[in-house]
Amino acid sequence: MAENKAVDIILTLDVGTSNIRCLAFDSSGRILAKSAYDYAPTYHTNGQVRQSADDWRTGTGDVIFRTVRSLGEDAKYISALSLTSQRASLLPIDAEGNPLYEAIMWHDKTTTRQCADIADRIGMEEVYGKTGLRIDSYFTAPKILWLRDNEAELYDLAACFMGVQDYVAYLLTGNRVTDYSQASRTLLFNIREQRWDDEILTALEIEESRLPELVLPGSVCGYIIPEFAERTGIPVRTPVVLAGGDQQVAAVGMGIFDRNTAEVNTGTGSFVLTLTDEPMFHPEMKTLCSYSAVPGHWVAEAGVLTTGILYTWFTRELGFRPSGEGSQKDFSEIDRLIEAAPPGSHGVITLPHFKGAAAPFWNQHARGLFFNLTLSTTRGDFARSIIESIALEAGADINLLNQLQDIQIRTVVVAGGMTSFELFNQIQADVYGVPVIKNPHTEATSFGAFLSAVTALGRFDSIHGAYAGFSKKRESDQAEILPEERYVPDPALTALYGLIGKTRTDLYRSIEAGGVYHAISGLDLALNEVSRNGTTAEKTAPNTEKEK
């Protein structure tokens, strides 16, 4: 940097489910500095998932301050900050911009009644045709209705219903804005006409004035305000670019620009998507359609709610590593056990529906399950079955995308923390039956946000052009950009996983048809009631300490 002071610096901010990451890129796409701030949502036994807005307020300031400090004098060359985040969480704020309630997170599953209300008022088919989404607890509108039903006073005080990206943009700029790709996850945005849908808002009695202003993804949405500049050291009036929803932005960073290539990005959950040049709708409403991070394009998408977090849960609860320690080396023991287990995990089948099921089943009452256990079942069988189930669920989603017009996935690009485990990547190739490429950029979402910013600043005519341009600039000494890793499917294992996949589907359907998921919902209510009030025995038990 010192020898070329004309170089611009782009900061990217990726606000995820488990942390915030800030990276500084130079104009060649090289990462100059990075910082992270960890946090976690609170998972309640009744299915609620909540998080304090203080995590984002504190974390945003912290990572930008530390990244700017790492740049030293070169921080004055920062030319933009590009923002991306998780999608479909809800945070109500008052007229002064203060959060009124904890954020209701994207994987909260307590809005069943509100989903039914939306279906009664509008109908699934009409909602899907307008928004590209199914009526599901995952999205924002049911969360808004839940707030109205359960926290009426706070609902009335809400001046704006924001997502996580929207709130962080407000902290940075003072503006109440969102972009089309984030709005696409609310159930309130018409993806054909790119506007808040008047008919849906009227039916749900939600005022448009209480929603953020809409802008195209990749737009400058405002400028760093003096208060935030003073707090962090970032230059005042630095342009802030809304790159878009994290999965759409990751797809850009992974080079997903046609209908024959799909992304499978595994983090807390897994997301499978491909780019289209028009809205795409599944005949049985099993896939989703959202606006892309590439203006004028859309993504066809499906997902799995619990994948990476399930792998972490299993390693923690079975004592493979202490709680709170998450470095890759902590997974070495379980990885060895998985490598020792055979394909098919000695018949152990996992349904990874620990927070309900998204595509292809779309059942928020579904639960996690280990099936076909015997006294010879080992921890390695359990563990391998989990990662096979993640790939099998994503593979089912790829099959759904292939049912859409003119889509035929021939290559899958994979990313996320679990792709550091080579066997998982090979299992993905064997399940999908097509070559799998491990994304060569270790910071796919941040790289996509960087491409969005350089395009917004006029350095390139399109994000696709920016991706192509920076792909040519890769240098062998850049530690952040690794050689491309390619995994080719084994036809015999593809056939085996096809049989396992069919058995998994039959197992799920038998449980669903038998009314077990419905019965479990009733059991959960009873257990929660006992947890809140205690049993009769507990209430009448003598105070033994006093008697002594």
N, C-alpha and C positions, 0 to 999 in steps of 0.2 A: 504493500500500500504506500509506503513512504516515498517510493520512487515515482508514483503516478497519482498525483493529487487530484487528477480530473475524474477519477473513478467514483461512480455513485455507489452508495450503500443502501440496500433495501433491508428493512427489518420485517420479519414475518412473525405473526403471533397465532399460534394454534391452541385454542382453548378446548381441551378434551375432557373426557369423563374422569380421568384420574390425575391429570396434571395440565399445566400451561407450559408451553415451550415457546421461547423466543430465539430466533436465529437471525444472524446478520450475514447477508450475501453481498459479495462485491459484484461488479458488472459482468464478470465472466462466469458467475454462478458458483463461485467458490465460497464456502462457509468460513467466515472470519471469526465468529464467536457464537456461543449458544448458552442459554440458561434454561433451567426448568424449575417449576414450583409444584410440588406434589400435594394432593388432597384426595378426598374420597367422599362420595355421597353417603348418606346414612340409609341403610336398608332396614326397614321395619318389618316385624313379623306379620303385620296385616297386609303386606304387599306395597306399602308406600315407600317411595324412594325420594328423599329430600336432600337438598344441599343449601348451605348458607351462601348468600350473595357476597358475604365478606371474603370467601375463598377467591372469588374472581377479582374483587376490588384490590385485595392485598396482593394476590398472586400476579396480577397484571402489572402493578407498579413494581413489584420485586424483580420480575424477570427482565423487564425493560431497563430498569436501573442497572442491574448487573451486566446486561449485555452492552449497554451504552458505556459503562465504566470500562469494560474489557476493550472497547474500541479506542479508548483514550482520546487523543486530539482528533483522530479521524472521525469521531462521532459527528463533527460538523458537516460531513459529506453525506449524512443520511438524507435520502431524497424522498422516501415514502415508507409508510408502515402498511403492510398487507395483513388483513385479519380474516381468519376462518375459525369455525368452531363446530362443536357437536350440534345436533339438530333436535327440534321438537320438544325441548324443555320449556317451561313457562315460569316467568318471573313478573309479577305485577309491581308496578312502581307508582308512586303518588305524583302529584303535580310538581313537586320539587325534585323529582328524580330519585326518591328514597325507596328502597325495596320495602314492600308491605308484608311480605310473607317469605318463607323459604321457597326456593325454586322447586317446582314439581318436575322431577326429572323425566327424561324421555322414556326410561324403562319402568316407570311407575305403572302399576297395573290395578289401580283402585277406582277406575272410572267406568266400570261396566254399566251402571245405571245410566250414566250420561251418554254412553254410546248408544244404548237402547233408545234414549230420548231423541238423539239425532236421527236415528233410523226411523222413528215414528214420525218425526216432523218433516223429514225430507225423503229418506229412502236411500238404501245402499247404492242402487244403480245410478241414481241421479248424482249423488255425491261423487261416485267414482268417475262418471263421465265428465264432471266439471273439474274435479281436483286431481284426478289420477290416483287417488288414495282410497283405501277401504276405510270404513268407520272402525276405528280401533283405538284402544287406550294409548298406543304409542304416540299419537299425534296431539296437537296442541288444543284444538277446539274442545274435546271432552274435559281437558284440564281446566279450561276457562269456566265451563259449566259446573264442574265440581267445586270450584272456588265460590261461584255464585250460590250453590246449594248448601255449602258447608261453612263458608266464611263470608256471610252476606255483607257485614259492615266493611270488611277489608275490600271486598269486590266493589262496593259503591265508591270507595276512596280511590280506586285504581284509575289513574289517568292514562296509562298505557300498558298493554299486555306484551311483554317482550320475550324474545328468546335469549339465549346466552350470548350469541354474537351481537345481538342488538344492544344488550346491556353494556357489554364491553365497549362497543362503538360509542355509546352514550358517555361512558366514563372518559373516553379519549377526546371526543369532539363536542359533546353537549347536544348532539342531534339525535332525534328519535327516528331511526331508519332501519330498514332491513332490505335484503335483496331478494330477487325472485326465487333463487334456489332455496333459501331458508323459508320464505313464505310458502313454498311448495309443500312444506311439511306441517302445515297448520290445519288442513281441512277447510280453509277459508279462502284459498287462492285459486282463481280460475286459470288453469295452466294454458288453456287455448287462447284466452284473451289477455293474459298477463295483468290481472287486476284482482283486487279483493272482490269476491263475488257478492253482488247486492242481494240476490235471492237467498243465499245461504245465511248471510248476516241478518237479514230480516227474519228468517225462520227461526234463527237461534237467539234473536234479540240482542245481538252484539253490535255496538255502534262502531262504524269504521273509524271515527275520530279517536277511538281508543286503541287503534292499531298503528304500528310504525309506518312511516312513509316508505313507499316502494321505490327501489332503484335497481338498475341492471347489475348483475354480478360483474365484478371487474370495474366498478365505478368508484370514483373518488366521492366519498360520502361526507367529507368534512375535513377539518384540520385540527391538529393537536392544540388543545386549549392551554393558555398560560399556566393554569394551576397544575395540570398534569406535566407540562414541560419542566416546571420548577421542581416537581417531586421526583422526576426520573432522569433529567438531563437530556432527554430527546429534544431536538430543536423545536421551538414553538412554530406553529403554522405548518408543520410537516403534514403533507397530504396523507389521509387514511383511506385505503382501498378496501372495499368489501369484496373479498375474493369469493365467498359463498360457503355453502355447507361443506363440512369436512370431507364427506365421501365424494361429492362432486369434484372438489378441489384435488383430492388424492388421485382421482381418475385422470385429471389433467397431468399431475406429476408423474403418473405411471404410463402416460402416452396412450390413453384409451380414446381414440379418435374415429373409430369406425364400428360397424355392426358385427364384425367378425372377431373382435377382441373384447374380452371381458376382464374386469377387475374383480379379484376376491381379496378384500382387505380385512384382516383379522386383528381386532383389538379386543375391547370388552365384548363386543359382538362381532359378527362377520357381515360384510355387505358385498353383494354381487351386483355389478351393474355394467351396462354398455351404453355407448353414445348413440343417439338417433337424431335425425334432422327434422323429425315431426313427432308429436305426441303418440305414444304407443300404448294400447290398452289390451289386456288379456281377455279373451272371450269369457272366462270364468272369474275374472277379477282377482287373479292370483298373484299378479305382479303389480308393481307400482310404477307410476310415471311422475317424474319431477323435472323441474327446470334445471338445466345443466349450469356448470360454472363457465361454460362456453356460450356467450350470448348467441341467441338464435338457434339453440339446440336443446335437446332434452335428454334425460337418461331413463332407460328402462331398468328397474331395480327390484331386487328381492333381498331378504336378509335373514339372519339367525340372531336371536336376541342375546343368547349367552354362549360364548365360545371361549375366548381367551380367559375371561373371568372364571369360567368353569374349570379350566386347567389349573389356574391359580388356586381356586377353592380346594380342589382335590389335593394338590401338593401341600397346602397348608394344613388341612384338616387331618390328613394321614401322617403328619409329622415329618414330611420331607424337608421342610425349612421353617424357621421361626416366623411367626406372624410379623409382617411389616418389613421383611427383608426380601427385595425383589430383583436382585441382580441375576444375570443369566446363569452364573456359576451355581446358584442355589438350586437350579433345576437339573443339575448333572446326574443326580442319583435316579430321579424318576425317568429321565431320558434314557439311561442305561437299561432300566427295566422294560421300557417300551421297545427298545431295540431288540431285547431278548425275547419278547413275546412274538408269536407268529402272526402273519396277516389273518385277520378275522378274529383275533383275540380269543382263541379257543371257544368261539361261539357267543361270547358276551356281547350283548347289544345294549347300547345306550341311547336313550331319547334325551337330548340335551335341552329340554324345555323347562329350565329352572326358573324362568320368568315368563312362562307362557310360550306359545309357538307363533312365529310369524309365518312367512311362506315356507312350504306350500300349504300348511294346514290352517293357519289363521285361527288359532284358538287360544284366547288369553287365559283360559282356565286350565290349559295343559300343564303337566308337571314333569319334572325330571324322573328318569327311570333307568335302573340297571336290571337287565333281564337275562334269563338263561344261566343263572349262577349254579355252580356245583361246589362240593367241598374241595375240588382241585383248582378252583379259580384263584388266581394270584393277583397281587397288587399290580403287577405288570399287565395282566389281562384287563383289569379295570382301566388302567391309565391309557393303554393303547386303544381300547374301545372308545374312550372319550375323544381322542384326536381323530379316530376314524369316523366317529359320529359327526364331528364338526365338518369334515370333508364331505361326508355323505349328505348332510343337510344342505351344504353349499352346492353340491352336485345336483341335488334336486332342483335348486333354484336356477342353475344353468339350464337344466332341461326345460324349465318354465320359460326362460328367455328365448330358447330356441323354438318355442311354439308361436312366438310373435312373428308378424309378417317381415320377411326379408332378413331376419336375424338367424345367423348360423355361426355359433361360437367355434372358432378353430384354434384359438390360442387363449390361454388364461394367464394374466399377469398377477402375481401374488405379492402381498406386502403385509406388514404388521410384525409385531414382536415374535410371534410363533414361527415365522419363516426363517429365523436363525437356526431352527432345528431342521436339518436337511431331510430327515426321514418324513417329517410332516409334509414337506414339499413334494416328495416322491409319492406319498400316499395321495395327495391331492391329484397329481397327474394320473395315478392309477384309477382313482375314482372318476375323474372327469373324462378320461379316455382321450384327452388331447394334450399336446405339449404344454407344460407349465414353465413360465419364465419368472424367476425371482427378480422383482424390480431392482435394477442396478443402483438406484438412488436410495440410500438408507433413510432419507427424510422426505418421503413422497408427498405428504400433505403440505409441508413447508415449502418444498420445491414448487408445487403447484401454485401456492400463494405467491411465491416470488415471480413465477411466470405471469400471473394475473397482474401484478404490480408493474412489471416492465412493459407489459402491453398497455396498461392504463396510462403510463407516462409517455406513450408514443414511440417506444424503442422498436416495436414490431407492429405489423398490421393486424396480427391475430395471435391468439394464444397458441394455436397449432404451429404457426410460424415461429413463435418464440421457443416452443419445445424443440422443434427441428433445429433451430439455430444453436441452442445450448447443448443439444445432444452432440453436435459436431465439435463443440468446444471442450468436451471432456478431456481432462489431462490425467496422465497416468499417476501423477503424484497427489491427486486429490483423494484423500482418505474417505471422503463422504460418498464418492461415486465408485462402486465396485464393478468388477467384470460381470457381465451377464451370466447368470446360472440358469441352465436349461434342464428340465426333467422330462423324460420321455415315458409314456405309459407302457406298462407290461400288459399285453392283451389278456393273459390268463388271470391276472389280478383284477383287471377291469371287469371281467366276467364274474369273478368271485364277489366283488363289491356290488355288482349289479344284483346278484342274488341276495346279499345282505340288505341292500337298500329296499328290495321288494319285501323282505321279511319285516324290516322296520316299519314300513308303511302299513302292512297287514296288522302288525302289533298295535300301532297307534289307532287304526280304524276300529279294531276290536274293542279297545278300551273306550273309545269315544262312543261307539254304538251301544255299548253296555251301560252307558250312563255313569261311568266311574268318575269322570272329571266333574260332572255335576254334583255327585255325591261328595267328592272331596271338597268342593266349595262349601257345602253345608258343614262338613266336618271342621273346616278352617274357621268358620264363624263360631262354632261351638268352642273350639280351642281358644280363640281370641277372647271369648266371653269369660271363660274360666281364668285365663291369664290376667284379665283386667280385675275380676271380682274375687278370685280365689275360690277354692272349694268349700263346701259346708264344713268339712273336717278341719280345714285350716282356720276357719272363722271361730270354731267352737273349741279348738285345742286349748288346754290349760297352759298358763304361763309357768312352765316348769322351772325357770330360773327363780321366779318369785316364790314358788312352793318350796324350793330348796332353802 
